[in-house]
Each structure stands twice: as structure tokens, then as C-alpha cells.
């Protein structure tokens, strides 16, 4: 097998050890990323074992965890449990947002992670939107932008890779993309005045990575969701916004894309649209099918893995440049617990 297909994937799995099949894939084809979830992380020791093993799989692997705070908290005690982004948003202070991002960055880096796949930069423009809900800082684009920039800058300073999501915005629809394909008729002008404001600000602040939503923006692409659309990834993100950083898909096993296109075909479409790292977060069967499909594209010359590899290495260079990982003693330290309490208190005062 030509080395390359695995480097375009970030894979998740069940259990508390990296499966032999994933190790074998990394050995023969490389591996772009490993993604951990609550199911993989029953204890701090399990987390440390997994992140250390993941790092040995490939010199350019990204070790990821979907960990935002609030209800998207994946890691066991003693990791600090921070309030959701909405609480930070109600507090309304970029200083607090930066402090939370910095504390989370220190804890995740100490545990061996490169990114927590955050911040969420969606504006909660539809109050019925439960999939985003309190994961958003708020509904006002300028306020979300200010808090998002504070998070991006703080994460970069700690060496945790910020990933702006869910581009170009998941806040306009009430449909949960885990279960069905959300759809919006928002025009480019409306997106520019709303959902794109925080993303533009985050990219201007140096955010090196963006995760694209499984949402169909009919005014921009009548058929394909953003994650599979050349008009969104190459057109809007790469050309109009001038972004040459790392582009990740949302989990391609989500029903929004898997039910219509299938995981393997969705991975091919995402990469063909200009994406760099296709996330397949659980199924070994889906991962293997995607590897085979991507390999065919590589062999036919329909896909060039070099840009994605360059962008991933650039992101990893930011991690290295931040210096040594913090000591494990920062995880759940008194300072971080006090910060979480302060955010909750200020949010309640202004709620």
C-alpha cells in the first residue's frame, strides 16, 4: 500500500487500548490523528497510556480529544470540569475566556493531547438549536468573536491547538447533525454579517485549524453539506477567507452525511473538496473502507496528500514551539478549580 491514505484520517475506537488494526494501519500507511472520547478514558492512567501510545504511532500524528467544557467534557477526575461556553459568554469577559482556555490548554497538554477540538464559534441564532445550545458563547456575532479570539490566543500560548468549529456556522438550524442533515437558506451576505464574523476574527488571530460542519447551506451549495462541498471548503474558506491552515471534518459517521453518502464516500468528498483530516471516530469497518477508497484516489493521482501533510506538520510545530508539556500536577489543581467556580459564579450573577 502506498504510504499516505492513513495520514489523511483521524480515527477513534472503542476501548482503553489502541486496537491492533489501527496500529497496523499507522505502520503501513501513516496516521493523521487519534481521537479520544469518554469511552476511552476511565482514568488518568488510561489517558496517559493512550496518548503516549498514540504519539508513537506516527511522527506527525495529532492526538485529539473532543473536550470543550460543559456537557462536552470527556476526561475523568482529576481533570477540572469547566462550565459550558454559554456560562463564559454570560460572564462576558474575554479575560475569563482566556483564563479558561489557558487552564484547559495546560491540563490537556500535560496529559499528552495536542488539541481539544475547540473553541465552538457558532452563534446561537436559533433558540431551538439543542445540538449547539450552551456550547456557544452566545448569539451576538461580535461578542462570540471577542471571546473566541481570547480563547484562540490563550490556547496558542499554551501550545494547545485551537480548532474553530463548526465552520461556517451551525447556529442557524435546529436539526442535530448527529441524526439528520441540517439545512439553511442563509445567503452569503447573511453569513458574513452573522456566523462568519467569529471565524474571520479567529483566523485573523492566528487560529491554525478549522472544523467544517455537516450543514447544507443551500445558497452556497444546493446539494452538498459544507463538509463535503468544494464551494464551502475551497471556495469560501480557502479562497474567500484566505485560510491555508488545517481543515478537519466533523465526524463522518454522523447521520447527516453517513446516511446519504456513506462514510467512505464522504471521506473522499471531504478530501476532494480541499479538506486535510477526515474524522472517523468509532467504526473500524468504516475506517477501513475509507482507507481503501482514499488509497484508490491516491493511486489514480486524483488526490495529493502533500498539502495536508504540510499543514499538519505546521500545526504540530506550534505545539513544539510552545515548549515542554506542563507537569501533571496542573491537572485539577486548586487554581483551575477556583477559576471554574469563578466562571460559574459570574455567570449566575449576570444570568
Residue frames relative to the residue before (quaternion, step in Angstrom):
aa qw qx qy qz dx dy dz
X 1.0000 0.0000 0.0000 0.0000 0.00 0.00 0.00
X 0.4579 -0.6698 0.5093 0.2868 3.58 -0.91 0.87
X 0.4582 -0.6810 0.4927 0.2891 3.54 -0.84 1.00
X 0.5432 0.6424 -0.4338 0.3226 3.57 -0.87 0.88
X 0.6529 0.5515 -0.3470 0.3863 3.61 0.81 -0.92
X 0.6802 0.5024 -0.2949 0.4449 3.57 0.86 -0.92
X 0.6243 0.5642 -0.3393 0.4205 3.56 1.11 -0.60
X 0.6571 0.4903 -0.3071 0.4833 3.57 1.26 -0.22
X 0.6722 0.4670 -0.2795 0.5019 3.57 1.32 0.11
X 0.1309 -0.7024 0.6859 0.1380 3.51 -1.33 0.52
X 0.1414 -0.8449 0.5159 0.0091 3.55 -0.57 1.19
X 0.1800 -0.7289 0.6487 0.1247 3.49 -1.26 0.68
X 0.1266 -0.7898 0.5994 0.0306 3.56 -1.29 0.21
X 0.4963 -0.6066 0.5167 0.3446 3.55 -1.34 0.10
X 0.7397 0.4526 -0.2935 0.4022 3.54 -1.25 0.39
X 0.5292 -0.6617 0.4627 0.2608 3.52 -1.38 0.19
X 0.6987 0.3218 -0.2988 0.5647 3.56 1.22 0.49
X 0.5406 -0.6159 0.4572 0.3455 3.54 -1.13 0.64
X 0.4550 -0.7197 0.4433 0.2801 3.62 -0.62 1.07
X 0.6161 -0.5707 0.4012 0.3657 3.55 -1.15 0.69
X 0.6391 0.5399 -0.3396 0.4298 3.59 0.98 -0.76
X 0.6525 0.4968 -0.3188 0.4752 3.59 1.06 -0.68
X 0.6021 0.5365 -0.3418 0.4826 3.57 1.12 -0.68
X 0.6659 0.5021 -0.3006 0.4628 3.58 0.93 -0.91
X 0.6213 0.5322 -0.3438 0.4611 3.59 1.01 -0.74
X 0.6606 0.5091 -0.3111 0.4556 3.57 0.89 -0.90
X 0.6558 0.5287 -0.3146 0.4375 3.58 0.99 -0.82
X 0.7803 0.3583 -0.1989 0.4725 3.59 0.87 -0.87
X 0.8237 0.2400 -0.0793 0.5075 3.59 1.10 -0.65
X 0.5002 -0.6208 0.4423 0.4109 3.56 1.27 -0.18
X 0.1376 -0.7707 0.6147 0.0964 3.57 -1.29 0.16
X 0.3838 -0.7624 0.4812 0.1997 3.54 -0.76 1.08
X 0.8145 -0.1128 0.1072 0.5589 3.57 0.99 -0.76
X 0.2142 -0.7083 0.6522 0.1645 3.50 -1.39 0.35
X 0.1469 -0.7995 0.5807 0.0454 3.59 -0.85 1.03
X 0.1503 -0.8003 0.5768 0.0642 3.57 -0.76 1.05
X 0.1366 -0.7667 0.6250 0.0547 3.53 -1.26 0.66
X 0.7595 -0.3673 0.2654 0.4667 3.57 -1.32 0.04
X 0.6468 0.5584 -0.3240 0.4061 3.58 0.95 -0.88
X 0.6903 0.4706 -0.2723 0.4773 3.59 1.18 -0.49
X 0.7717 0.4234 -0.1317 0.4560 3.56 1.19 -0.59
X 0.0595 0.8425 -0.5339 0.0412 3.63 0.52 1.06
X 0.8025 0.0944 -0.0269 0.5886 3.60 1.18 -0.47
X 0.6426 -0.5095 0.3940 0.4149 3.55 -1.25 0.32
X 0.6299 0.5345 -0.3449 0.4457 3.60 0.96 -0.77
X 0.6408 0.5154 -0.3247 0.4672 3.59 1.00 -0.80
X 0.6321 0.5312 -0.3275 0.4594 3.57 0.99 -0.83
X 0.6915 0.4855 -0.2872 0.4512 3.58 0.80 -1.02
X 0.6388 0.5229 -0.3270 0.4600 3.58 1.01 -0.75
X 0.6802 0.4947 -0.2883 0.4577 3.57 0.94 -0.92
X 0.6871 0.4718 -0.3134 0.4551 3.60 0.80 -0.88
X 0.6344 0.5204 -0.3396 0.4599 3.60 1.03 -0.70
X 0.6592 0.4936 -0.3062 0.4776 3.60 0.97 -0.85
X 0.6336 0.5411 -0.3344 0.4404 3.59 0.95 -0.87
X 0.6633 0.5249 -0.3128 0.4319 3.57 0.92 -0.85
X 0.6598 0.5087 -0.3077 0.4595 3.57 1.13 -0.56
X 0.5433 0.6624 -0.3987 0.3273 3.60 1.18 -0.36
X 0.7885 -0.0507 0.1068 0.6036 3.56 0.99 -0.88
X 0.5155 -0.6700 0.4255 0.3230 3.62 -0.84 0.85
X 0.7517 0.3652 -0.2051 0.5094 3.58 1.16 -0.50
X 0.3674 0.7493 -0.4899 0.2522 3.60 1.17 0.33
X 0.2776 -0.7118 0.6187 0.1829 3.54 -1.21 0.68
X 0.2123 -0.7719 0.5892 0.1093 3.58 -0.79 1.03
X 0.0584 -0.8510 0.5162 -0.0773 3.52 -0.31 1.38
X 0.0086 -0.7450 0.6649 0.0532 3.52 -1.31 0.43
X 0.3859 -0.7058 0.5476 0.2303 3.57 -1.01 0.87
X 0.2610 0.7941 -0.4667 0.2889 3.55 0.25 1.33
X 0.0023 0.8577 -0.5095 0.0694 3.57 -0.03 1.35
X 0.5169 -0.5368 0.4731 0.4699 3.56 1.13 -0.71
X 0.7490 0.3491 -0.2734 0.4923 3.58 -1.25 0.27
X 0.8214 -0.2024 0.1437 0.5135 3.58 -0.95 -0.84
X 0.6619 0.4194 -0.3198 0.5326 3.61 1.21 -0.23
X 0.3053 0.7013 -0.5506 0.3344 3.51 0.54 1.36
X 0.1345 -0.8651 0.4825 0.0266 3.58 -0.29 1.25
X 0.7128 0.5121 -0.2425 0.4134 3.57 1.14 -0.56
X 0.5185 -0.6862 0.4277 0.2783 3.58 -1.05 0.80
X 0.6456 -0.4303 0.4062 0.4827 3.57 -1.26 -0.01
X 0.5863 -0.1009 -0.7980 -0.0960 1.62 -2.16 1.25
X 0.2949 0.7659 -0.5316 0.2091 3.66 1.15 0.30
X 0.4984 -0.6626 0.4769 0.2916 3.57 -0.99 0.88
X 0.2604 -0.7494 0.5899 0.1505 3.55 -0.93 0.94
X 0.1565 -0.8127 0.5588 0.0516 3.56 -0.34 1.27
X 0.5682 -0.5797 0.4476 0.3751 3.61 -1.14 0.55
X 0.6306 -0.5458 0.3831 0.3969 3.60 -1.23 0.35
X 0.6993 -0.4672 0.3423 0.4188 3.54 -1.32 0.32
X 0.6051 0.5715 -0.3664 0.4160 3.61 1.02 -0.71
X 0.6303 0.5193 -0.3370 0.4685 3.61 1.05 -0.68
X 0.6273 0.5080 -0.3267 0.4917 3.58 1.03 -0.78
X 0.6524 0.5255 -0.3088 0.4504 3.56 1.00 -0.84
X 0.6526 0.5010 -0.3221 0.4684 3.61 0.96 -0.79
X 0.6103 0.5335 -0.3495 0.4699 3.58 1.07 -0.69
X 0.2500 -0.8539 0.4341 0.1409 3.55 1.25 -0.55
X 0.6103 0.5600 -0.3543 0.4340 3.59 1.14 0.40
X 0.4051 -0.7122 0.5169 0.2478 3.62 -0.59 1.07
X 0.5739 0.5915 -0.3809 0.4192 3.59 1.12 -0.61
X 0.6781 0.4762 -0.2905 0.4785 3.58 0.94 -0.89
X 0.6217 0.5373 -0.3419 0.4560 3.59 0.99 -0.81
X 0.6616 0.4993 -0.3008 0.4717 3.58 0.95 -0.87
X 0.6496 0.5225 -0.3232 0.4478 3.58 0.95 -0.84
X 0.6504 0.5036 -0.3135 0.4744 3.59 0.99 -0.84
X 0.6660 0.5015 -0.3054 0.4601 3.59 0.88 -0.93
X 0.6543 0.5108 -0.3124 0.4619 3.57 0.98 -0.80
X 0.6601 0.4986 -0.3068 0.4706 3.58 0.93 -0.88
X 0.6557 0.4932 -0.3087 0.4812 3.57 0.93 -0.87
X 0.6275 0.5441 -0.3286 0.4496 3.56 1.03 -0.78
X 0.6609 0.5044 -0.3129 0.4592 3.57 0.90 -0.86
X 0.6782 0.4955 -0.3026 0.4506 3.57 0.91 -0.90
X 0.6866 0.4787 -0.2978 0.4591 3.58 0.88 -0.91
X 0.6485 0.5065 -0.3259 0.4655 3.59 0.96 -0.79
X 0.6273 0.5388 -0.3420 0.4464 3.59 0.97 -0.81
X 0.7038 0.4650 -0.2529 0.4738 3.56 1.07 -0.78
X 0.6347 -0.5831 0.3182 0.3950 3.60 1.25 0.04
X 0.5259 0.6345 -0.4157 0.3847 3.59 1.25 0.19
X 0.3665 -0.7068 0.5638 0.2197 3.53 -1.30 0.49
X 0.8063 0.0022 0.0210 0.5911 3.61 1.14 -0.56
X 0.3078 -0.7282 0.5833 0.1866 3.53 -1.27 0.60
X 0.4356 -0.7205 0.4413 0.3105 3.60 1.30 0.31
X 0.5759 0.4985 -0.4116 0.5004 3.54 0.81 1.12
X 0.5823 0.0150 -0.7835 -0.2164 1.68 -2.49 0.36
X 0.5004 -0.5783 0.5476 0.3396 3.52 -1.40 0.33
X 0.1053 -0.8183 0.5647 0.0201 3.59 -0.68 1.12
X 0.3636 0.7273 -0.4982 0.3011 3.58 1.21 0.35
X 0.3072 -0.7043 0.6077 0.2008 3.55 -1.16 0.68
X 0.3679 -0.7505 0.5047 0.2162 3.58 -0.69 1.06
X 0.0229 0.8572 -0.5089 0.0760 3.54 0.32 1.33
X 0.7102 0.3067 -0.2302 0.5904 3.59 1.28 -0.25
X 0.3645 -0.7688 0.4763 0.2217 3.64 -0.37 1.16
X 0.6345 0.5277 -0.3339 0.4553 3.59 1.24 -0.30
X 0.5005 0.6736 -0.4077 0.3599 3.57 1.31 0.01
X 0.0959 -0.8436 0.5277 0.0267 3.57 0.02 1.29
X 0.5911 0.5794 -0.3892 0.4042 3.62 1.08 -0.52
X 0.6955 0.3621 -0.2525 0.5669 3.59 1.17 -0.54
X 0.1307 0.8533 -0.4961 0.0934 3.59 0.69 -1.07
X 0.8448 -0.1436 0.1152 0.5025 3.56 -0.83 -1.01
X 0.4642 0.6453 -0.4662 0.3884 3.58 1.24 0.28
X 0.6414 0.5027 -0.3151 0.4865 3.60 1.26 -0.36
X 0.5411 -0.6072 0.4736 0.3379 3.57 -1.18 0.59
X 0.7570 -0.2847 0.2096 0.5496 3.58 1.10 -0.62
X 0.6217 -0.5675 0.4060 0.3559 3.55 -1.28 -0.35
X 0.6404 0.5367 -0.3302 0.4391 3.62 1.13 -0.52
X 0.4610 -0.7315 0.4187 0.2778 3.62 -0.45 1.15
X 0.6722 0.4967 -0.3181 0.4474 3.62 0.89 -0.84
X 0.6532 0.5030 -0.3167 0.4691 3.59 1.00 -0.77
X 0.6344 0.5098 -0.3263 0.4808 3.59 0.98 -0.84
X 0.6383 0.5367 -0.3243 0.4465 3.59 0.99 -0.84
X 0.6707 0.5062 -0.3110 0.4442 3.60 0.86 -0.91
X 0.6819 0.4649 -0.2862 0.4869 3.58 0.94 -0.85
X 0.6338 0.5348 -0.3291 0.4517 3.58 1.03 -0.76
X 0.6462 0.5084 -0.3180 0.4721 3.57 0.95 -0.85
X 0.6277 0.5342 -0.3379 0.4544 3.60 0.97 -0.82
X 0.6594 0.5024 -0.3018 0.4708 3.58 1.00 -0.84
X 0.6514 0.5266 -0.3184 0.4439 3.57 0.87 -0.95
X 0.6929 0.4792 -0.2876 0.4556 3.57 0.80 -0.98
X 0.6598 0.5056 -0.3113 0.4605 3.58 0.99 -0.81
X 0.6472 0.5114 -0.3242 0.4631 3.59 0.95 -0.82
X 0.6485 0.5204 -0.3259 0.4500 3.57 0.90 -0.89
X 0.6591 0.5221 -0.3193 0.4371 3.59 0.97 -0.78
X 0.7080 0.4293 -0.2621 0.4956 3.59 1.16 -0.55
X 0.5271 -0.6510 0.4036 0.3681 3.59 1.26 -0.21
X 0.5140 0.5775 -0.4527 0.4444 3.58 1.23 0.40
X 0.4115 -0.7389 0.4776 0.2378 3.58 -0.74 1.03
X 0.2733 -0.7481 0.5756 0.1851 3.62 -0.63 1.03
X 0.1068 -0.7617 0.6376 0.0434 3.56 -1.09 0.83
X 0.2618 -0.7867 0.5427 0.1344 3.58 -0.40 1.22
X 0.1053 0.8038 -0.5750 0.1103 3.58 -0.71 1.05
X 0.7466 -0.1609 -0.6258 -0.1584 1.61 -2.37 0.95
X 0.3211 -0.8046 0.4741 0.1572 3.57 -0.08 1.34
X 0.6296 -0.2344 -0.7404 -0.0234 1.61 -1.91 1.66
X 0.7972 -0.2092 0.0894 0.5592 3.57 1.19 0.55
X 0.1470 -0.8012 0.5789 0.0363 3.55 -0.82 1.10
X 0.5245 0.7021 -0.3722 0.3055 3.58 1.25 0.14
X 0.6184 0.5937 -0.3282 0.3967 3.58 1.27 -0.16
X 0.7519 0.3617 -0.1951 0.5155 3.60 1.20 -0.19
X 0.4039 -0.7248 0.5097 0.2273 3.56 -1.09 0.72
X 0.5457 0.6244 -0.4019 0.3883 3.62 1.24 -0.14
X 0.3633 -0.7256 0.5498 0.1980 3.57 -0.97 0.93
X 0.3698 -0.7736 0.4720 0.2052 3.59 -0.50 1.18
X 0.4909 0.6164 -0.4530 0.4170 3.60 1.25 0.00
X 0.7892 0.3468 -0.1393 0.4873 3.57 1.12 -0.74
X 0.7958 -0.0154 0.0423 0.6039 3.63 1.10 -0.59
X 0.5727 -0.6018 0.4347 0.3476 3.56 -1.28 0.28
X 0.3044 -0.7468 0.5607 0.1878 3.61 -0.58 1.10
X 0.1621 -0.7901 0.5906 0.0245 3.52 -1.14 0.73
X 0.0510 0.7923 -0.6077 0.0191 3.57 -0.98 0.79
X 0.3573 -0.7338 0.5416 0.2013 3.55 -1.13 0.70
X 0.3099 0.7805 -0.4973 0.2179 3.61 1.25 0.18
X 0.3728 -0.7232 0.5398 0.2159 3.55 -0.95 0.90
X 0.6721 -0.4705 0.3667 0.4386 3.55 -1.28 0.21
X 0.6289 0.5412 -0.3333 0.4478 3.58 1.00 -0.77
X 0.6623 0.4927 -0.3020 0.4769 3.57 0.98 -0.85
X 0.6388 0.5083 -0.3273 0.4759 3.59 0.99 -0.75
X 0.6441 0.5286 -0.3265 0.4462 3.59 0.96 -0.83
X 0.7056 0.4427 -0.2673 0.4844 3.60 1.02 -0.71
X 0.7735 0.3339 -0.1649 0.5128 3.57 1.19 -0.45
X 0.8626 0.2159 -0.1151 0.4428 3.53 -0.37 -1.31
X 0.6762 0.5075 -0.3137 0.4322 3.61 1.02 -0.65
X 0.4979 0.6836 -0.4264 0.3208 3.61 1.17 -0.40
X 0.7012 0.4386 -0.3028 0.4735 3.66 0.76 -0.85
X 0.6410 0.5245 -0.3424 0.4436 3.60 1.00 -0.71
X 0.6297 0.5193 -0.3384 0.4682 3.60 0.94 -0.80
X 0.6707 0.5041 -0.3009 0.4532 3.57 0.91 -0.92
X 0.6648 0.5064 -0.3084 0.4544 3.59 0.93 -0.87
X 0.6559 0.4979 -0.3166 0.4708 3.58 0.97 -0.81
X 0.6357 0.5215 -0.3261 0.4664 3.58 1.03 -0.75
X 0.6718 0.4846 -0.2834 0.4832 3.58 1.18 -0.59
X 0.6381 -0.5820 0.3096 0.3979 3.58 1.27 0.12
X 0.3101 0.7507 -0.5304 0.2427 3.60 1.17 0.33
X 0.2787 -0.8309 0.4642 0.1282 3.60 -0.54 1.14
X 0.7832 0.2541 -0.1201 0.5546 3.61 1.24 -0.18
X 0.1071 -0.7794 0.6171 0.0143 3.54 -1.15 0.81
X 0.1981 -0.7546 0.6144 0.1179 3.57 -1.05 0.82
X 0.2914 -0.8011 0.5082 0.1222 3.57 -0.73 1.14
X 0.4743 -0.7207 0.4537 0.2230 3.54 -0.98 0.99
X 0.3932 -0.6416 0.5999 0.2718 3.51 -1.35 0.45
X 0.4043 0.6620 -0.5166 0.3625 3.57 0.49 1.24
X 0.3126 -0.7405 0.5613 0.1974 3.57 -0.96 0.85
X 0.1533 -0.7633 0.6259 0.0452 3.53 -0.82 1.14
X 0.2898 -0.8390 0.4289 0.1675 3.55 0.20 1.34
X 0.6420 0.5341 -0.3371 0.4347 3.59 1.04 -0.64
X 0.7190 0.4136 -0.2336 0.5074 3.58 1.24 -0.46
X 0.7688 -0.0586 0.0497 0.6348 3.58 1.14 -0.66
X 0.3283 -0.8013 0.4708 0.1685 3.56 -0.33 1.26
X 0.7456 0.4152 -0.2110 0.4767 3.59 1.17 -0.52
X 0.8258 0.3087 -0.1195 0.4566 3.56 0.61 -1.17
X 0.4885 -0.6194 0.5144 0.3363 3.59 -1.14 0.58
X 0.7123 -0.4815 0.3020 0.4119 3.55 -1.21 0.47
X 0.6638 0.5443 -0.3059 0.4118 3.57 0.94 -0.88
X 0.7543 0.3528 -0.1953 0.5180 3.59 1.14 -0.53
X 0.6061 0.6332 -0.3075 0.3703 3.56 1.30 -0.16
X 0.4031 -0.6946 0.5379 0.2566 3.61 -0.74 0.98
X 0.6143 0.5630 -0.3518 0.4265 3.61 1.06 -0.68
X 0.7015 0.4371 -0.2618 0.4982 3.60 1.08 -0.74
X 0.7448 0.4194 -0.2447 0.4577 3.60 0.69 -1.08
X 0.7726 0.3271 -0.1899 0.5100 3.59 0.65 -1.07
X 0.7050 0.4812 -0.2701 0.4454 3.57 0.95 -0.88
X 0.7852 0.3415 -0.1802 0.4841 3.57 0.49 -1.22
X 0.7589 0.4044 -0.2262 0.4576 3.59 0.67 -1.09
X 0.7434 0.4118 -0.2395 0.4695 3.57 0.71 -1.04
X 0.7928 0.3370 -0.1860 0.4725 3.60 0.65 -1.06
X 0.7331 0.4259 -0.2732 0.4546 3.62 0.62 -1.03
X 0.7593 0.3364 -0.1968 0.5212 3.61 0.94 -0.86
X 0.4166 -0.7602 0.4275 0.2564 3.59 1.29 -0.08
X 0.3952 0.7458 -0.4554 0.2833 3.58 1.14 0.56
X 0.0490 -0.8026 0.5945 0.0033 3.57 -0.75 1.07
X 0.4398 0.6944 -0.4598 0.3361 3.58 1.16 0.54
X 0.7346 -0.4160 0.3212 0.4290 3.54 -1.37 -0.26
X 0.1253 -0.7871 0.6021 0.0465 3.57 -0.86 1.02
X 0.1293 -0.7881 0.6013 0.0242 3.54 -0.79 1.15
X 0.3973 -0.6599 0.5682 0.2895 3.54 -1.23 0.47
X 0.4940 -0.5258 0.5579 0.4102 3.51 -1.33 0.11
X 0.7112 -0.4482 0.2980 0.4522 3.61 -1.22 0.29
X 0.3472 -0.7790 0.4905 0.1792 3.57 -0.61 1.16
X 0.5652 0.5649 -0.4035 0.4457 3.59 1.24 0.09
X 0.4727 0.6668 -0.4500 0.3597 3.60 1.23 -0.07
X 0.6032 -0.6284 0.3611 0.3329 3.55 -0.97 0.89
X 0.5301 0.6551 -0.4035 0.3563 3.59 1.12 -0.58
X 0.7870 0.2197 -0.1389 0.5596 3.58 1.05 -0.69
X 0.6423 0.5664 -0.3438 0.3852 3.59 0.92 -0.85
X 0.6748 0.5225 -0.3098 0.4191 3.61 0.94 -0.84
X 0.7348 0.4027 -0.2286 0.4957 3.60 1.12 -0.62
X 0.8192 0.2629 -0.1145 0.4966 3.57 0.75 -1.02
X 0.4121 -0.6725 0.5013 0.3558 3.59 1.14 -0.57
X 0.6037 -0.6140 0.3667 0.3523 3.57 -1.04 0.77
X 0.6777 0.5001 -0.3110 0.4403 3.60 0.83 -0.93
X 0.6798 0.4716 -0.2927 0.4794 3.59 0.89 -0.90
X 0.6239 0.5295 -0.3425 0.4616 3.59 1.06 -0.68
X 0.6280 0.5274 -0.3375 0.4620 3.60 1.01 -0.77
X 0.6505 0.5084 -0.3122 0.4699 3.58 0.95 -0.88
X 0.6725 0.4948 -0.3048 0.4582 3.59 0.90 -0.89
X 0.6363 0.5316 -0.3303 0.4510 3.59 0.95 -0.83
X 0.6921 0.4623 -0.2779 0.4796 3.58 0.84 -0.97
X 0.6590 0.5096 -0.3020 0.4634 3.57 1.01 -0.78
X 0.6434 0.5283 -0.3148 0.4558 3.57 1.19 -0.55
X 0.6649 -0.4942 0.3071 0.4683 3.59 1.27 -0.24
X 0.4725 0.6755 -0.4392 0.3572 3.58 1.27 0.17
X 0.3892 -0.7481 0.5059 0.1811 3.55 -1.29 0.41
X 0.8161 0.1073 -0.0067 0.5679 3.58 0.95 -0.84
X 0.1826 -0.8022 0.5656 0.0566 3.55 -0.41 1.31
X 0.2518 -0.7904 0.5443 0.1246 3.58 -0.69 1.10
X 0.0334 0.7429 -0.6662 0.0570 3.55 -0.89 1.10
X 0.1697 -0.9103 0.3760 0.0340 3.47 0.15 1.40
X 0.8202 0.2280 -0.1396 0.5058 3.64 1.14 -0.03
X 0.7901 0.4047 -0.2011 0.4141 3.56 0.53 -1.21
X 0.3937 -0.7112 0.5372 0.2251 3.57 -0.80 1.07
X 0.6276 0.5433 -0.3354 0.4455 3.57 1.03 -0.77
X 0.6655 0.4877 -0.3007 0.4785 3.58 0.94 -0.89
X 0.6343 0.5325 -0.3292 0.4536 3.58 1.00 -0.81
X 0.6800 0.4916 -0.2995 0.4540 3.58 0.85 -0.93
X 0.6411 0.5128 -0.3266 0.4683 3.58 1.01 -0.76
X 0.6470 0.5122 -0.3185 0.4664 3.57 1.02 -0.77
X 0.6252 0.5323 -0.3406 0.4580 3.60 0.96 -0.83
X 0.6684 0.5022 -0.3066 0.4550 3.58 0.88 -0.92
X 0.6717 0.4983 -0.2995 0.4591 3.59 0.94 -0.87
X 0.6650 0.4903 -0.2993 0.4772 3.58 0.96 -0.86
X 0.6169 0.5545 -0.3448 0.4393 3.57 1.05 -0.75
X 0.6302 0.5262 -0.3348 0.4624 3.57 1.01 -0.78
X 0.6539 0.5072 -0.3169 0.4633 3.58 0.96 -0.82
X 0.6407 0.5174 -0.3263 0.4641 3.58 1.02 -0.75
X 0.6762 0.5003 -0.2956 0.4529 3.56 0.91 -0.91
X 0.6805 0.4691 -0.2801 0.4884 3.58 1.13 -0.65
X 0.4675 -0.6828 0.4390 0.3500 3.57 1.26 -0.22
X 0.4425 0.7088 -0.4428 0.3250 3.57 1.26 0.32
X 0.7660 0.2367 -0.1129 0.5869 3.57 1.29 -0.31
X 0.1760 -0.7765 0.5992 0.0837 3.57 -0.93 0.92
X 0.2732 -0.8051 0.5014 0.1605 3.64 -0.44 1.13
X 0.4920 0.7129 -0.4162 0.2767 3.61 1.19 -0.36
X 0.6665 0.4909 -0.3440 0.4433 3.68 0.79 -0.79
X 0.6494 0.5133 -0.3251 0.4573 3.59 0.95 -0.82
X 0.6411 0.5155 -0.3206 0.4696 3.58 1.00 -0.83
X 0.6430 0.5191 -0.3221 0.4619 3.59 0.96 -0.86
X 0.6868 0.4816 -0.2974 0.4560 3.60 0.86 -0.90
X 0.6418 0.5141 -0.3342 0.4606 3.59 0.99 -0.74
X 0.6506 0.5038 -0.3172 0.4715 3.58 0.99 -0.79
X 0.6225 0.5373 -0.3410 0.4556 3.59 1.05 -0.69
X 0.6384 0.5122 -0.3161 0.4797 3.57 1.06 -0.77
X 0.6673 0.4952 -0.3015 0.4675 3.58 0.92 -0.88
X 0.5948 0.5658 -0.3638 0.4401 3.58 1.10 -0.60
X 0.6076 0.5450 -0.3501 0.4595 3.60 1.11 -0.63
X 0.6266 0.5281 -0.3289 0.4694 3.57 1.05 -0.79
X 0.6802 0.4970 -0.2863 0.4565 3.56 0.85 -0.99
X 0.6653 0.5327 -0.3041 0.4256 3.57 0.95 -0.92
X 0.6169 0.5685 -0.3463 0.4199 3.60 1.16 -0.50
X 0.5663 -0.6265 0.3722 0.3850 3.57 1.26 -0.14
X 0.7759 -0.3601 0.2359 0.4612 3.57 -1.31 -0.08
X 0.5595 -0.5853 0.4635 0.3599 3.54 -1.20 0.52
X 0.5498 -0.6230 0.4340 0.3482 3.61 -1.02 0.70
X 0.6048 -0.5449 0.4388 0.3804 3.53 -1.29 0.34
X 0.6186 -0.5789 0.3899 0.3608 3.56 -1.12 0.64
X 0.5567 0.6393 -0.3882 0.3615 3.58 1.17 -0.47
X 0.5747 0.5864 -0.3981 0.4090 3.63 1.18 -0.30
X 0.5802 0.6046 -0.3826 0.3892 3.61 1.14 -0.51
X 0.8467 0.0269 -0.0615 0.5279 3.56 -0.57 1.18
X 0.3097 0.7792 -0.4998 0.2169 3.59 1.17 0.44
X 0.6844 -0.5076 0.3335 0.4033 3.57 -1.23 0.44
X 0.6210 0.5541 -0.3408 0.4372 3.59 1.01 -0.76
X 0.6876 0.4723 -0.2832 0.4732 3.58 0.93 -0.88
X 0.6381 0.5144 -0.3353 0.4645 3.59 0.99 -0.73
X 0.6425 0.5134 -0.3213 0.4694 3.58 1.03 -0.76
X 0.6236 0.5351 -0.3322 0.4631 3.57 1.06 -0.73
X 0.6416 0.5150 -0.3237 0.4672 3.60 0.93 -0.87
X 0.6522 0.5047 -0.3108 0.4725 3.59 1.01 -0.81
X 0.6386 0.5329 -0.3275 0.4482 3.59 1.01 -0.81
X 0.6472 0.5126 -0.3204 0.4645 3.59 0.95 -0.87
X 0.6605 0.5034 -0.3115 0.4619 3.58 0.90 -0.90
X 0.6641 0.5067 -0.3095 0.4543 3.59 0.96 -0.84
X 0.6824 0.4791 -0.2945 0.4670 3.59 0.85 -0.92
X 0.6237 0.5363 -0.3360 0.4588 3.56 1.06 -0.70
X 0.6655 0.5026 -0.3003 0.4630 3.56 0.96 -0.88
X 0.6320 0.5446 -0.3245 0.4456 3.58 1.06 -0.79
X 0.7696 0.3451 -0.1788 0.5067 3.58 1.02 -0.78
X 0.5195 0.6718 -0.3985 0.3464 3.59 1.29 -0.05
